[in-house]
Amino acid sequence: MSETPTPVQRLLDAVNAGDTHAFLASFTEDGFVDDWGRVFTGGDAIKGWSDNELIGKQATLAPTQVTGEGGAVTVIATVGGNGFNGPSTFTFGVRGDQVSGMTIRE
C-alpha cells in the first residue's frame, strides 16, 4: 500500500495533534477501540480510553509501515509520549470516510 487511506490518516493526524474532538470524529457512531482485548465502543467509551491511554498521555504515532488486506489497514507505528513507548501494530477497519474499528496489538 503506497498511501495511508484518508480516514486512517485523519485519525493519526488527530492523535499527533492532541485533538480529541477530531480523533473521536474519525470513528463511525458504532466505532470501537480494542486495546489488547479491552474493547471500548462508542464515543464516550473511546474518549475515556483515549484520555487515559492515548491523547491524555500526549501520545504520538509515527508510522513505519502501512499495509492493506481484505478491507483492513494495518499500521505499524512507533508510539511516543508519556505512556507506552515503542513499536505497536494498529489494525483499522474503514467504513466510508470513517474508521469503524482500531485494534491494537504488539
Contact map, one row per residue, 1 for C-alpha under 8 A:
1111000000000000000000000000000000000000000000000000000000000000011100000000000000000000000000000000000000
1111000000000000000000000000000000000000000000000000000000000000010000000000000000000000000000000000000000
1111100000000000000000000000000000000000000000000000000000000000010000000000000000000000000000000000000000
1111110110000000000000000000000000000000000000000000000000000000010000000000000000000000000000000000000000
0011111110000000000000000000000000000000000000000000000000000000000000000000000000000000000000000000000000
0001111111000000000000000000000000000000000000000000000000000000000000000000000000000000000000001000000000
0000111111100000000000000100000000000000000000000000000000000000000000000000000000000000000001001110000000
0001111111110000000000000100000000000000000000000000000000000000000000000000000000000000000101000110000000
0001111111111000000000000000000000000000000000000000000000000000000000000000000000000000000000000000000000
0000011111111100000001100100000000000000000000000000000000000000000000000000000000000000000000000000000000
0000001111111110000001100100000000000000000000000000000000000000000000000000000000000000000000000010000000
0000000111111111000000000000000000000000000000000000000000001000000000000000000000000000000000000000000000
0000000011111111100000000000000000000000000000000000000000000000000000000000000000000000000000000000000000
0000000001111111111101100000000000000000000000000000000000000000000000000000000000000000000000000000000000
0000000000111111111100100000000000000000000000000000011000111000000000000000000000000000000000000000000000
0000000000011111111000000000000000000000000000000000000000111000000000000000000000000000000000000000000000
0000000000001111111000000000000000000000000000000000000000000000000000000000000000000000000000000000000000
0000000000000111111100000000000000000000000000000000001001100000000000000000000000000000000000000000000000
0000000000000111111111100000000000000000000000000000001000000000000000000000000000000000000000000000000000
0000000000000110011111110000000000000000000000100100001000000000000000000000000000000000000000000000000000
0000000000000000001111111000000000000000000000000000000000000000000000000000000000000000000000000000000000
0000000001100100001111111100000000000000000000000000000000000000000000000000000000000000000000000000000000
0000000001100110001111111110000000000000000000000000000000000000000000000000000000000000000000000000000000
0000000000000000000111111110000000000000001001100000000000000000000000000000000000000000000000000000000000
0000000000000000000011111111000000000000000000000000000000000000000000000000000000000000000000000000000000
0000001101100000000001111111000000000000000000000000000000000000000000000000000000000000000000000110000000
0000000000000000000000111111111100000000001000000000000000000000000000000000000000000000000000000111100000
0000000000000000000000001111111000000000000000000000000000000000000000000000000000000000000000100111000000
0000000000000000000000000011111000000000011000000000000000000000000000000000000000000000000000000000000000
0000000000000000000000000011111100000000110000000000000000000000000000000000000000000000000000000001000000
0000000000000000000000000011111110000000111000000000000000000000000000000000000000000000000000000011100000
0000000000000000000000000010011111000011110001000000000000000000000000000000000000000000000000000001110000
0000000000000000000000000000001111100111100001000000000000000000000000000000000000000000000000000000111100
0000000000000000000000000000000111111111000000000000000000000000000000000000000000000000000000000000111100
0000000000000000000000000000000011111110000000000000000000000000000000000000000000000000000000000000001110
0000000000000000000000000000000001111100000000000000000000000000000000000000000000000000000000000000001110
0000000000000000000000000000000001111110000000000000000000000000000000000000000000000000000000000000000000
0000000000000000000000000000000011111111000000000000000000000000000000000000000000000000000000000000000000
0000000000000000000000000000000111101111100000000000000000000000000000000000000000000000000000000000000000
0000000000000000000000000000000111000111110011001000000000000000000000000000000000000000000000000000000000
0000000000000000000000000000011110000011111111000000000000000000000000000000000000000000000000000000000000
0000000000000000000000000000111100000001111111000000000000000000000000000000000000000000000000000000000000
0000000000000000000000010010101000000000111111100000000000000000000000000000000000000000000000000000000000
0000000000000000000000000000000000000000111111110000000000000000000000000000000000000000000000000000000000
0000000000000000000000000000000000000001111111111000000000000000000000000000000000000000000000000000000000
0000000000000000000000010000000110000001111111111100000000000000000000000000000000000000000000000000000000
0000000000000000000100010000000000000000001111111110000000000000000000000000000000000000000000000000000000
0000000000000000000000000000000000000000000111111111000000000000000000000000000000000000000000000000000000
0000000000000000000000000000000000000001000011111111110000000000000000000000000000000000000000000000000000
0000000000000000000100000000000000000000000001111111111100000000000000000000000000000000000000000000000000
0000000000000000000000000000000000000000000000111111111110000000000000000000000000000000000000000000000000
0000000000000000000000000000000000000000000000011111111110000000000000000000000000000000000000000000000000
0000000000000000000000000000000000000000000000001111111110000000000000000000000000100000000000000000000000
0000000000000010000000000000000000000000000000001111111111100000000000000000000000100000000000000000000000
0000000000000010011100000000000000000000000000000111111111100000000000000000000000000000000000000000000000
0000000000000000000000000000000000000000000000000111111111100000000000000000000000000000000000000000000000
0000000000000000000000000000000000000000000000000011111111100000000000000000000011100000000000000000000000
0000000000000000010000000000000000000000000000000000011111110000000000000000000011100000000000000000000000
0000000000000011010000000000000000000000000000000000011111111000000000000000001111100000000000000000000000
0000000000000011000000000000000000000000000000000000000001111100000000000000011110000000000000000000000000
0000000000010011000000000000000000000000000000000000000000111110000000000000111100000000000000000000000000
0000000000000000000000000000000000000000000000000000000000011111000000000000111000000000000000000000000000
0000000000000000000000000000000000000000000000000000000000001111110000000011110000000000000000000000000000
0000000000000000000000000000000000000000000000000000000000000111110000000011110000000000000000000000000000
0000000000000000000000000000000000000000000000000000000000000011111000000011100000000000000000000000000000
1111000000000000000000000000000000000000000000000000000000000011111100001111000000000000000000000000000000
1000000000000000000000000000000000000000000000000000000000000000111110001110000000000000000000000000000000
1000000000000000000000000000000000000000000000000000000000000000011111111100000000000000000000000000000000
0000000000000000000000000000000000000000000000000000000000000000001111111000000000000000000000000000000000
0000000000000000000000000000000000000000000000000000000000000000000111110000000000000000000000000000000000
0000000000000000000000000000000000000000000000000000000000000000000111111000000000000000000011000000000000
0000000000000000000000000000000000000000000000000000000000000000000111111100000000000000001111000000000000
0000000000000000000000000000000000000000000000000000000000000000011110111110000000000000001111000000000000
0000000000000000000000000000000000000000000000000000000000000000011100011111000000000000111100000000000000
0000000000000000000000000000000000000000000000000000000000000011111000001111100000000000111100000000000000
0000000000000000000000000000000000000000000000000000000000000011110000000111110000000011110000000000000000
0000000000000000000000000000000000000000000000000000000000001111100000000011111000000011110000000000000000
0000000000000000000000000000000000000000000000000000000000011111000000000001111100001111000000000000000000
0000000000000000000000000000000000000000000000000000000000111100000000000000111110011111000000000000000000
0000000000000000000000000000000000000000000000000000000000111000000000000000011111111100000000000000000000
0000000000000000000000000000000000000000000000000000000011110000000000000000001111111000000000000000000000
0000000000000000000000000000000000000000000000000000000011100000000000000000000111111000000000000000000000
0000000000000000000000000000000000000000000000000000110011100000000000000000000111111000000000000000000000
0000000000000000000000000000000000000000000000000000000000000000000000000000001111111100000000000000000000
0000000000000000000000000000000000000000000000000000000000000000000000000000011111111110000000000000000000
0000000000000000000000000000000000000000000000000000000000000000000000000000011100011111000000000000000000
0000000000000000000000000000000000000000000000000000000000000000000000000001111000001111100000000000000001
0000000000000000000000000000000000000000000000000000000000000000000000000001111000000111110000000000000111
0000000000000000000000000000000000000000000000000000000000000000000000000111100000000011111000000000000111
0000000000000000000000000000000000000000000000000000000000000000000000000111100000000001111100000000011110
0000000000000000000000000000000000000000000000000000000000000000000000011110000000000000111110000000111100
0000000100000000000000000000000000000000000000000000000000000000000000011110000000000000011111000011111000
0000000000000000000000000000000000000000000000000000000000000000000000111000000000000000001111100011110000
0000001100000000000000000000000000000000000000000000000000000000000000111000000000000000000111111111100000
0000000000000000000000000001000000000000000000000000000000000000000000000000000000000000000011111111000000
0000000000000000000000000000000000000000000000000000000000000000000000000000000000000000000001111100000000
0000011000000000000000000000000000000000000000000000000000000000000000000000000000000000000001111110000000
0000001100000000000000000111000000000000000000000000000000000000000000000000000000000000000001111111000000
0000001100100000000000000111001000000000000000000000000000000000000000000000000000000000000111101111110000
0000000000000000000000000011011100000000000000000000000000000000000000000000000000000000000111100111110000
0000000000000000000000000010001111000000000000000000000000000000000000000000000000000000001111000011111000
0000000000000000000000000000000111000000000000000000000000000000000000000000000000000000011110000011111100
0000000000000000000000000000000011110000000000000000000000000000000000000000000000000000011100000000111110
0000000000000000000000000000000011110000000000000000000000000000000000000000000000000001111000000000011111
0000000000000000000000000000000000110000000000000000000000000000000000000000000000000001110000000000001111
0000000000000000000000000000000000000000000000000000000000000000000000000000000000000011100000000000000111
